[in-house]
């Protein structure tokens, strides 16, 4: 660049400009890592807590350490897991122990906007650290070093040189480029977190669960009824509505957009790529990605050695496939060669032999115990990803069913595979399925207005099947309305109704600390949510009269419920198993007690700080939160517009208890966008590289 300037001009102006560029580089170099906001961005004070400023750089660091909020597009169990981690843990990637990460400050609903949640945790940290200092607590350099060392484990990195000594340069690179902050910011943050953790440990130390508390909780748990529930909504009830091909064709002509959308969001119902079910043996080698230049030769040599080992395994298997070596035959004594076997018997013998070798040889931990078998069929796209790679996808795609493939170089080493099953692609153009799609949409549209009638027929079917479970009763209904027992209606068993032992225990703690009791609805049914009259009716059901004679309706009137008292499990538990069960319950109750006590402590600190006006939120903070709320509302709307329909036969919405509140889970897609200014769950922020779950 210097030569270019010299060759083009000797003018004083150019030298002045060049000097400015160099000066700007010197002044801005090493001030901010690439993960932070744009280089040169202003670091703003967002909130001031009793004289301590929390700025935008510290908020960004805390978000790196925090569990991601659930994405608006998440559904089902994935969403449930994300919500529970987000709501019930704080700063889990900061090196905190799992026990202390569970001590969150939220006594009610957890903010859906990530910035708000994390800022609340930072305010808590400042207030608690000050209380800890007032109590005479401090943080030594050794304690700080131990916390920093835990980051090596969490982020799967190393701050050590080849001799095992601390390498300040590696540590500096990690802080700047992976955390996107400065060492002073990080270490100040960690010192405060250590103080917070010390104070939290002191606050919950000595808490115990007495035998009387355990017995009471156990008794309360055993008396809580569980229900069998059949949910009738527009999707499941459409089987009771008959639509002719002529009606469907007329409707489709006037609803082209709706038909196209249903086709586009049907997943693999009408268009499924070719897939292969494979079993594999991995000969692992050091990953080549990111290898330093001075180690590339050694890594290549290792891969060459591993290739020889893979060739040897393949050679032995190839002899079996060619019928040169006898192997065990499932269900028969003695051994035979593959050339002596035919059809299915030959296939089973070869697959069984491959699995036996895989259990001995493969270095792929996830499939070693199942003989190298990957259960689900995998498309070419999936085969092109980890742990395989493009070369594996190409080789498997060219192989025949039952064929041996390899060795093929993947991301983590060399693969030897056998194609257990090849599934051809299925392609159904819209024109060929348009009528079927339209019939389903029309039936669903009409069924929405006939939910009461359909629910009545389900209840009558259950009454006629006296002595049978609802799961058995709805099979008859399905067969009568679709010809198959495994039809649109299914029965699910709810969790136990009523306040759980841990919730009952927390009420006692709240009363002891002078806090108002937690408000809960008697009609809150785990797995469904609040259904007027259902929870109360459940307690009136008896073994000799288990079926409720009334159909219940959801609050939005879009679902009906037929319910029956669930049959008790006949499983017995031995004395050792019973002791373990009670000990697990004791641990659960103790953890809940710790959480509730800690939240009470934090609540008192927060209330006092707010009353004394020691928490000041800047205009910059208010603007940031408002922008995030609006941004997430739009993300929620987009997710809702792209959401696929719920799978047939499943209730598209059900509720699971989370953080003391029922949480709706959308099986078929993202939840609808909230009305007004209500903030939805935040989209996930950039996650730290390969973090490990805290110990």
VOGU-3710 file (C-alpha; in Angstrom, 3 decimals, decimal comma):
1> xxxxxxxxxx> 0,000/0,000/0,000  2,912/2,363/0,798  4,520/1,705/-2,612  1,217/2,493/-4,327  1,022/5,865/-2,601  4,641/6,677/-3,477  4,295/5,701/-7,130  1,135/7,707/-7,670  2,005/11,010/-6,016  4,475/12,897/-3,898
11> xxxxxxxxxx> 1,976/15,514/-2,880  1,800/16,739/0,667  -1,926/15,960/0,725  -1,339/12,272/0,116  1,204/12,057/2,936  -1,189/13,837/5,277  -3,979/11,413/4,377  -1,626/8,462/4,796  -0,629/9,780/8,205  -4,258/10,042/9,229
21> xxxxxxxxxx> -4,915/6,433/8,140  -1,906/5,171/10,116  -2,843/7,211/13,179  -6,437/5,931/13,055  -5,154/2,369/12,796  -2,870/2,833/15,815  -5,619/4,391/17,908  -8,267/1,789/17,095  -6,163/-1,384/16,939  -6,770/-3,855/19,789
31> xxxxxxxxxx> -9,634/-1,836/21,243  -12,395/-4,144/20,244  -12,800/-7,743/19,067  -14,681/-8,734/15,929  -17,630/-10,250/17,796  -18,544/-6,896/19,351  -20,512/-4,231/17,572  -18,866/-2,638/14,553  -15,263/-1,514/15,196  -15,219/1,933/16,670
41> xxxxxxxxxx> -18,781/1,654/18,006  -19,498/3,804/21,040  -19,675/1,943/24,357  -22,788/3,331/26,056  -23,870/3,169/29,669  -27,225/1,409/29,661  -28,105/1,025/33,336  -26,480/2,409/36,491  -26,905/0,358/39,682  -25,939/2,064/42,918
51> xxxxxxxxxx> -23,083/3,883/41,213  -21,930/0,934/39,083  -22,418/1,372/35,341  -23,486/-1,547/33,140  -22,546/-0,665/29,577  -23,256/-2,111/26,150  -19,953/-4,007/26,059  -20,748/-5,808/29,316  -24,262/-6,649/28,131  -22,806/-8,163/24,940
61> xxxxxxxxxx> -20,384/-10,276/26,997  -23,160/-11,510/29,292  -25,238/-12,535/26,251  -22,341/-14,685/25,027  -22,436/-16,472/28,393  -26,231/-16,813/28,457  -28,442/-19,638/27,158  -30,093/-18,743/23,871  -33,769/-17,790/23,967  -36,129/-20,030/21,985
71> xxxxxxxxxx> -36,375/-19,092/18,336  -39,867/-18,108/17,100  -39,633/-20,931/14,557  -38,989/-23,654/17,165  -41,705/-26,218/17,872  -42,432/-29,223/20,065  -39,792/-30,737/22,319  -37,029/-28,585/20,822  -38,927/-25,485/21,937  -39,698/-26,953/25,346
81> xxxxxxxxxx> -36,017/-27,682/25,985  -34,961/-24,226/24,788  -37,571/-22,487/26,964  -36,625/-24,462/30,065  -32,919/-23,753/29,607  -33,579/-20,076/28,897  -35,983/-19,588/31,812  -34,355/-21,789/34,439  -30,646/-21,052/33,945  -28,453/-17,942/33,959
91> xxxxxxxxxx> -25,033/-17,338/32,348  -24,366/-21,065/31,966  -21,279/-20,529/29,769  -19,520/-18,254/32,306  -17,909/-21,128/34,233  -20,603/-21,123/36,910  -21,555/-24,447/38,502  -24,847/-25,972/37,387  -26,253/-25,702/40,910  -25,656/-21,951/41,050
101> xxxxxxxxxx> -26,722/-21,354/37,439  -30,172/-22,603/38,498  -30,496/-19,828/41,105  -32,204/-17,292/38,860  -33,638/-13,939/39,980  -37,040/-14,241/38,309  -39,958/-14,674/40,704  -42,535/-14,416/37,909  -42,503/-14,491/34,136  -39,073/-14,418/32,515
111> xxxxxxxxxx> -38,707/-11,598/29,945  -38,976/-12,894/26,395  -36,593/-10,228/25,108  -33,077/-11,504/25,711  -31,600/-8,090/26,497  -34,137/-7,564/29,282  -33,528/-11,000/30,801  -29,754/-10,677/30,749  -29,834/-7,103/32,067  -31,963/-8,242/35,015
121> xxxxxxxxxx> -29,322/-10,860/35,778  -26,571/-8,231/35,562  -28,470/-5,914/37,926  -28,895/-8,858/40,302  -25,161/-9,573/40,060  -24,210/-5,978/40,927  -26,583/-5,755/43,911  -25,585/-9,153/45,279  -21,863/-8,461/44,826  -22,225/-5,251/46,805
131> xxxxxxxxxx> -24,070/-7,142/49,546  -21,276/-9,731/49,538  -18,601/-7,060/49,903  -20,575/-5,488/52,752  -20,582/-8,912/54,415  -16,780/-9,050/54,185  -16,486/-11,355/51,175  -13,825/-10,902/48,508  -12,240/-12,579/45,496  -8,605/-13,688/45,412
141> xxxxxxxxxx> -6,454/-13,848/42,288  -6,393/-17,634/42,677  -10,190/-17,785/42,609  -10,267/-15,608/39,513  -7,675/-17,840/37,830  -9,753/-20,926/38,611  -12,830/-19,307/37,046  -10,869/-18,332/33,943  -9,548/-21,906/33,708  -13,138/-23,203/33,665
151> xxxxxxxxxx> -13,700/-21,213/30,467  -11,160/-23,504/28,789  -13,463/-26,467/29,488  -16,686/-24,637/28,620  -15,411/-23,334/25,279  -13,258/-26,398/24,483  -10,124/-24,311/24,084  -6,723/-23,978/25,775  -4,726/-21,113/27,220  -1,629/-23,336/27,550
161> xxxxxxxxxx> 1,527/-23,692/25,480  3,090/-27,000/24,494  4,784/-27,256/27,888  1,457/-26,812/29,677  2,273/-23,297/30,887  -0,234/-20,449/30,765  0,066/-18,616/27,437  -1,005/-14,984/27,822  -1,209/-14,558/24,043  -3,692/-17,427/23,631
171> xxxxxxxxxx> -5,761/-16,048/26,475  -5,733/-12,586/24,898  -6,811/-13,972/21,507  -9,674/-15,910/23,150  -10,927/-12,844/25,017  -10,691/-10,512/22,013  -11,844/-12,748/19,189  -14,115/-15,343/20,795  -15,690/-13,284/23,565  -15,380/-9,977/21,724
181> xxxxxxxxxx> -14,328/-7,956/24,753  -11,289/-6,801/26,745  -9,456/-8,624/29,513  -10,302/-5,911/32,040  -14,021/-6,163/31,214  -13,998/-9,961/31,411  -12,055/-10,181/34,660  -14,130/-7,480/36,338  -17,249/-9,346/35,220  -15,962/-12,680/36,568
191> xxxxxxxxxx> -14,898/-11,203/39,919  -18,402/-9,874/40,421  -19,931/-13,208/39,422  -17,707/-15,044/41,917  -18,885/-12,696/44,661  -22,463/-13,306/43,606  -21,949/-17,069/43,732  -20,351/-16,920/47,185  -23,255/-14,910/48,568  -25,767/-17,283/46,938
201> xxxxxxxxxx> -24,070/-20,317/48,474  -24,195/-18,675/51,889  -27,883/-17,812/51,442  -28,948/-21,383/50,679  -26,461/-23,191/52,911  -28,017/-25,385/55,557  -31,364/-25,831/53,806  -32,696/-29,366/54,178  -35,795/-31,416/53,427  -37,085/-33,148/56,531
211> xxxxxxxxxx> -38,576/-36,639/56,454  -41,941/-35,108/57,330  -41,743/-32,755/54,333  -40,713/-35,628/52,087  -43,559/-37,852/53,315  -46,097/-35,058/52,832  -44,858/-34,342/49,320  -44,861/-38,035/48,443  -48,409/-38,477/49,716  -49,607/-35,388/47,874
221> xxxxxxxxxx> -48,037/-36,651/44,675  -49,622/-40,112/44,893  -53,135/-38,686/45,373  -53,045/-36,359/42,374  -55,166/-37,730/39,517  -53,943/-38,148/35,962  -56,259/-38,062/32,976  -56,586/-39,723/29,622  -57,607/-36,991/27,186  -58,813/-37,020/23,591
231> xxxxxxxxxx> -58,508/-33,613/21,929  -60,966/-32,800/19,160  -60,071/-29,829/16,989  -60,615/-28,892/13,357  -57,723/-31,019/12,111  -58,649/-34,165/13,980  -62,400/-33,729/13,498  -62,218/-33,378/9,731  -62,332/-37,171/9,395  -66,011/-36,928/10,376
241> xxxxxxxxxx> -66,739/-34,562/7,462  -67,352/-35,939/3,978  -66,275/-33,818/0,999  -66,863/-34,889/-2,604  -64,247/-34,539/-5,320  -66,552/-32,087/-7,100  -66,871/-29,844/-4,033  -63,114/-29,960/-3,519  -62,402/-29,018/-7,151  -64,756/-26,033/-7,009
251> xxxxxxxxxx> -63,233/-24,874/-3,710  -59,667/-25,301/-5,017  -60,405/-23,114/-8,030  -61,256/-20,231/-5,734  -58,513/-20,862/-3,165  -55,379/-21,331/-5,267  -53,148/-19,596/-2,718  -54,331/-21,764/0,198  -53,825/-24,986/-1,772  -50,347/-23,903/-2,878
261> xxxxxxxxxx> -49,393/-22,997/0,700  -50,576/-26,369/2,020  -48,543/-28,124/-0,674  -45,423/-26,041/0,021  -45,552/-26,639/3,784  -46,352/-30,347/3,644  -42,740/-31,292/4,200  -41,994/-34,673/2,623  -45,633/-35,724/2,312  -45,676/-35,167/-1,448
271> xxxxxxxxxx> -42,027/-34,632/-2,322  -39,379/-36,713/-0,593  -35,745/-36,890/-1,680  -33,995/-40,214/-2,102  -32,702/-41,535/1,214  -30,322/-44,216/2,359  -30,233/-46,142/5,622  -26,580/-46,904/6,330  -24,333/-48,629/8,825  -20,836/-47,293/9,201
281> xxxxxxxxxx> -17,402/-47,900/10,648  -15,299/-44,824/11,323  -11,527/-44,887/11,555  -11,026/-41,559/13,266  -8,291/-39,066/12,418  -7,458/-35,518/13,561  -9,717/-33,002/11,844  -7,891/-31,060/9,159  -9,871/-27,848/9,546  -7,982/-25,199/11,500
291> xxxxxxxxxx> -4,714/-27,143/11,711  -1,682/-24,887/12,048  0,712/-24,826/9,097  3,544/-26,364/11,089  1,377/-29,390/11,929  -0,213/-30,056/8,541  2,459/-32,543/7,443  2,016/-34,591/10,622  -1,777/-34,567/10,253  -1,562/-35,694/6,615
301> xxxxxxxxxx> 0,745/-38,526/7,682  -1,760/-39,540/10,339  -4,574/-39,611/7,761  -2,438/-41,803/5,503  -1,843/-44,260/8,356  -5,525/-44,283/9,223  -6,341/-44,963/5,568  -4,231/-48,117/5,733  -6,192/-49,258/8,800  -9,471/-48,512/7,005
311> xxxxxxxxxx> -8,283/-50,401/3,902  -7,565/-53,441/6,076  -11,070/-53,409/7,593  -12,648/-52,930/4,163  -10,540/-55,739/2,704  -11,761/-58,211/5,323  -15,384/-57,190/4,780  -15,017/-57,327/1,016  -13,925/-60,966/1,257  -17,106/-61,706/3,213
321> xxxxxxxxxx> -19,253/-59,922/0,629  -17,584/-61,879/-2,194  -18,253/-65,162/-0,425  -14,622/-65,974/0,276  -15,032/-66,170/4,075  -17,741/-67,969/6,065  -19,747/-66,014/8,657  -22,439/-66,649/11,265  -26,015/-66,887/10,003  -28,738/-65,538/12,329
331> xxxxxxxxxx> -30,995/-68,354/13,533  -28,717/-71,150/12,339  -25,829/-73,099/13,808  -22,461/-73,089/12,114  -21,184/-70,688/9,471  -21,792/-70,203/5,776  -20,401/-68,117/2,957  -22,487/-65,305/1,476  -22,410/-67,129/-1,862  -24,307/-69,987/-0,181
341> xxxxxxxxxx> -27,120/-67,721/0,971  -29,963/-66,118/-0,945  -32,259/-63,117/-0,636  -33,271/-61,877/2,795  -31,203/-64,500/4,613  -28,043/-63,307/2,864  -28,840/-59,650/3,597  -29,468/-60,318/7,300  -26,265/-62,328/7,655  -24,128/-59,647/5,995
351> xxxxxxxxxx> -25,675/-56,817/8,032  -25,279/-58,768/11,276  -21,619/-59,435/10,454  -21,008/-55,777/9,598  -22,582/-54,688/12,891  -20,420/-57,140/14,813  -17,282/-55,685/13,226  -18,574/-52,139/13,781  -19,023/-52,768/17,508  -15,381/-53,839/17,635
361> xxxxxxxxxx> -13,767/-51,382/15,217  -15,760/-48,168/14,793  -14,576/-45,036/16,540  -17,906/-43,248/16,105  -19,101/-43,163/19,699  -22,785/-42,474/19,000  -23,306/-45,642/16,938  -20,723/-48,010/18,384  -23,200/-49,705/20,744  -25,735/-50,267/17,930
371> xxxxxxxxxx> -23,352/-51,807/15,443  -22,718/-48,638/13,481  -26,371/-48,274/12,486  -27,839/-44,858/11,715  -31,533/-45,466/12,271  -33,136/-42,812/10,059  -32,827/-42,662/6,315  -30,513/-39,852/5,247  -30,762/-37,747/2,112  -27,763/-36,754/0,000
381> xxxxxxxxxx> -27,834/-33,334/1,672  -27,649/-34,850/5,169  -24,946/-37,318/4,119  -22,921/-34,366/2,911  -22,819/-32,938/6,426  -21,021/-33,974/9,630  -20,103/-36,638/10,578  -19,896/-37,729/6,952  -19,114/-35,289/4,140  -19,579/-34,681/0,383
391> xxxxxxxxxx> -17,421/-37,650/-0,606  -19,526/-40,004/1,530  -22,750/-38,609/0,030  -21,442/-39,206/-3,483  -20,214/-42,744/-2,761  -23,396/-43,848/-0,981  -25,560/-42,344/-3,730  -23,748/-44,442/-6,339  -24,021/-47,682/-4,316  -26,714/-50,318/-4,639
401> xxxxxxxxxx> -28,828/-51,599/-1,761  -26,736/-54,003/0,300  -23,550/-52,692/-1,252  -20,296/-52,123/0,604  -18,821/-48,614/0,321  -15,398/-47,301/1,204  -13,068/-46,364/2,495  -14,305/-42,810/1,946  -12,779/-39,728/3,520  -15,181/-37,842/5,812
411> xxxxxxxxxx> -14,793/-34,886/8,130  -13,533/-36,927/11,073  -11,717/-39,773/9,372  -12,283/-42,646/6,938  -15,677/-44,351/6,623  -16,542/-47,893/5,572  -20,294/-48,221/5,057  -22,966/-50,628/3,955  -26,223/-49,435/2,392  -28,900/-51,231/4,378
421> xxxxxxxxxx> -31,804/-49,730/2,484  -32,215/-47,316/-0,415  -35,448/-45,353/-0,581  -36,312/-43,867/-3,961  -37,341/-40,241/-4,235  -41,063/-39,514/-4,281  -42,222/-36,605/-6,415  -45,911/-35,746/-6,658  -46,681/-32,575/-8,635  -49,291/-30,247/-7,197
431> xxxxxxxxxx> -51,718/-31,072/-9,978  -51,779/-34,749/-8,962  -52,613/-34,051/-5,307  -54,571/-30,816/-5,564  -57,936/-32,472/-5,046  -56,758/-34,435/-2,012  -55,303/-31,277/-0,457  -58,485/-29,314/-1,135  -60,650/-32,066/0,387  -58,612/-31,932/3,581
441> xxxxxxxxxx> -58,774/-28,139/3,781  -62,518/-28,025/3,121  -63,149/-30,774/5,668  -61,083/-28,923/8,253  -62,928/-25,679/7,518  -66,317/-27,343/7,937  -65,238/-29,365/10,964  -64,415/-26,172/12,873  -68,137/-25,473/13,038  -69,056/-29,014/14,090
451> xxxxxxxxxx> -66,695/-29,623/16,984  -69,529/-30,095/19,486  -71,234/-32,700/17,288  -68,001/-34,603/16,687  -67,017/-34,465/20,363  -70,432/-35,866/21,263  -69,863/-38,881/19,001  -66,444/-39,456/20,617  -67,972/-39,315/24,098  -70,693/-41,767/23,031
461> xxxxxxxxxx> -68,038/-44,118/21,638  -66,178/-43,964/24,956  -69,412/-44,642/26,893  -70,180/-47,612/24,665  -66,672/-49,005/25,270  -67,300/-49,355/29,002  -64,299/-50,673/30,895  -61,892/-49,772/28,092  -59,367/-46,967/28,050  -59,908/-43,932/25,842
471> xxxxxxxxxx> -56,980/-45,064/23,690  -58,943/-48,237/22,903  -62,259/-46,409/22,497  -60,980/-43,928/19,909  -59,609/-46,732/17,766  -63,209/-47,731/17,102  -64,126/-44,138/16,291  -61,165/-43,815/13,914  -62,080/-47,024/12,119  -65,684/-45,899/11,700
481> xxxxxxxxxx> -64,611/-42,554/10,230  -61,587/-43,480/8,172  -61,240/-47,229/7,990  -58,110/-47,407/10,131  -57,724/-47,681/13,884  -54,622/-45,489/13,820  -56,535/-42,457/12,648  -56,737/-38,753/13,455  -57,836/-39,114/17,086  -55,373/-40,164/19,752
491> xxxxxxxxxx> -55,486/-40,270/23,530  -52,768/-38,765/25,681  -52,147/-39,092/29,405  -51,671/-35,848/31,289  -49,350/-35,147/34,147  -50,741/-35,237/37,667  -53,307/-32,515/38,334  -52,912/-30,087/41,202  -49,944/-28,431/42,829  -46,791/-30,503/42,721
501> xxxxxxxxxx> -44,909/-31,305/45,941  -42,199/-28,795/45,095  -44,792/-26,091/44,408  -46,591/-26,930/47,652  -43,283/-26,649/49,449  -42,503/-23,309/47,840  -45,813/-21,931/49,094  -44,666/-22,706/52,619  -41,400/-20,862/52,027  -43,210/-17,861/50,581
511> xxxxxxxxxx> -45,498/-17,738/53,605  -42,493/-18,035/55,913  -40,804/-15,080/54,207  -43,961/-12,978/54,173  -44,423/-13,126/50,392  -47,809/-13,500/48,675  -48,694/-17,069/47,656  -48,261/-18,086/44,062  -51,569/-17,889/42,199  -52,487/-21,023/40,256
521> xxxxxxxxxx> -55,709/-22,165/38,603  -57,440/-25,303/39,859  -58,278/-26,026/36,232  -54,663/-26,054/35,070  -54,149/-29,491/33,511  -50,528/-30,466/32,687  -50,163/-31,193/29,007  -53,235/-29,132/28,078  -53,377/-25,873/30,011  -56,288/-24,171/31,717
531> xxxxxxxxxx> -59,647/-25,706/30,716  -62,607/-24,342/32,631  -64,071/-26,946/34,972  -61,769/-29,772/33,891  -59,301/-29,701/36,769  -62,068/-29,614/39,363  -64,002/-32,394/37,604  -60,901/-34,603/37,575  -60,928/-34,900/41,373  -64,510/-36,267/41,247
541> xxxxxxxxxx> -63,712/-39,154/38,903  -63,450/-42,620/40,527  -62,162/-46,016/39,527  -65,717/-47,335/39,242  -66,846/-44,239/37,278  -63,733/-43,047/35,426  -65,317/-41,337/32,390  -66,431/-37,709/32,623  -69,932/-37,356/31,216  -69,276/-33,847/29,900
551> xxxxxxxxxx> -67,303/-32,524/26,957  -64,967/-29,697/27,948  -64,013/-26,717/25,801  -60,786/-24,724/25,542  -60,787/-21,021/26,361  -60,492/-20,078/22,675  -63,313/-22,536/21,775  -61,107/-24,168/19,126  -60,742/-27,503/20,932  -62,989/-29,950/22,783
561> xxxxxxxxxx> -61,840/-32,551/25,300  -63,213/-35,954/26,268  -61,561/-37,161/29,468  -61,256/-40,291/31,557  -59,384/-41,080/34,769  -56,098/-42,683/33,727  -55,487/-46,210/34,906  -52,815/-46,611/37,552  -49,549/-48,207/36,592  -49,217/-51,829/37,664
571> xxxxxxxxxx> -45,435/-51,626/37,745  -43,866/-52,453/41,096  -40,682/-51,021/42,537  -38,263/-52,924/44,740  -36,975/-51,499/48,022  -33,774/-50,197/46,458  -35,691/-48,576/43,608  -38,148/-47,001/46,038  -35,293/-45,561/48,102  -33,731/-44,062/44,983
581> xxxxxxxxxx> -37,092/-42,598/43,929  -37,581/-40,913/47,299  -34,019/-39,624/47,312  -34,553/-38,155/43,845  -37,739/-36,475/45,111  -35,822/-35,119/48,110  -33,173/-33,650/45,768  -35,883/-32,061/43,624  -37,585/-30,504/46,628  -34,293/-29,249/48,041
591> xxxxxxxxxx> -33,321/-27,612/44,762  -36,753/-25,993/44,536  -36,400/-24,711/48,093  -32,990/-23,242/47,261  -34,367/-21,531/44,161  -37,326/-20,045/46,024  -35,200/-18,820/48,932  -32,706/-17,244/46,563  -35,426/-15,510/44,565  -36,791/-14,085/47,794
601> xxxxxxxxxx> -33,354/-12,705/48,682  -32,927/-11,114/45,253  -36,467/-9,771/45,262  -35,787/-7,927/48,518  -32,567/-6,428/47,128  -34,259/-5,347/43,898  -37,244/-3,823/45,670  -35,011/-1,817/48,018  -32,824/-0,611/45,158  -35,862/0,481/43,156
611> xxxxxxxxxx> -37,427/2,186/46,184  -34,168/4,021/46,933  -33,916/4,950/43,228  -30,514/3,328/42,912  -31,316/1,770/39,531  -31,273/4,289/36,690  -32,064/3,175/33,150  -30,723/5,377/30,373  -32,586/6,539/27,277  -30,191/4,409/25,246
621> xxxxxxxxxx> -31,344/1,327/27,185  -35,040/2,141/26,759  -34,544/2,676/23,042  -32,607/-0,583/22,692  -35,327/-2,598/24,432  -38,092/-1,036/22,370  -36,225/-1,791/19,145  -35,648/-5,395/20,218  -39,325/-5,831/21,049  -40,398/-4,584/17,657
631> xxxxxxxxxx> -37,767/-6,670/15,892  -38,913/-9,816/17,677  -42,570/-9,105/16,985  -41,692/-9,052/13,286  -39,663/-12,271/13,632  -42,632/-13,906/15,351  -44,938/-12,842/12,545  -42,573/-14,188/9,901  -42,265/-17,498/11,722  -46,053/-17,769/11,993
641> xxxxxxxxxx> -46,480/-17,101/8,268  -43,997/-19,853/7,377  -45,237/-22,388/9,934  -46,215/-25,798/8,486  -49,491/-27,397/9,579  -49,507/-29,641/12,629  -49,112/-33,387/11,976  -52,436/-35,116/11,446  -53,799/-36,757/14,579  -51,846/-34,579/17,011
651> xxxxxxxxxx> -53,209/-31,717/19,012  -51,470/-28,717/17,371  -51,208/-26,900/20,689  -50,635/-28,329/24,132  -49,292/-26,867/27,329  -46,412/-27,931/29,523  -45,583/-26,452/32,924  -42,484/-24,301/32,738  -41,207/-22,088/35,509  -44,475/-22,450/37,383
661> xxxxxxxxxx> -46,584/-21,337/34,434  -48,292/-23,382/31,669  -46,391/-22,987/28,425  -48,056/-23,652/25,083  -46,086/-25,785/22,644  -46,907/-25,532/18,941  -46,389/-28,916/17,290  -47,174/-27,711/13,814  -45,245/-24,474/13,662  -44,495/-21,213/15,355
671> xxxxxxxxxx> -47,064/-19,599/17,652  -49,069/-16,654/16,341  -47,564/-13,222/16,675  -48,489/-11,477/19,915  -50,875/-8,586/19,857  -49,852/-5,057/20,696  -46,519/-4,484/22,361  -46,249/-7,910/23,952  -42,719/-9,147/23,420  -42,290/-12,666/22,019
681> xxxxxxxxxx> -39,435/-15,004/22,836  -36,160/-13,661/21,539  -34,339/-15,079/18,544  -31,115/-16,799/19,545  -27,951/-14,723/19,684  -24,667/-15,950/18,285  -23,657/-18,935/20,409  -20,162/-19,415/21,753  -18,041/-21,878/19,842  -18,677/-25,448/20,954
691> xxxxx> -19,477/-24,748/24,606  -19,736/-27,627/27,052  -22,558/-28,040/29,549  -21,386/-26,743/32,938  -20,332/-29,420/35,409
//
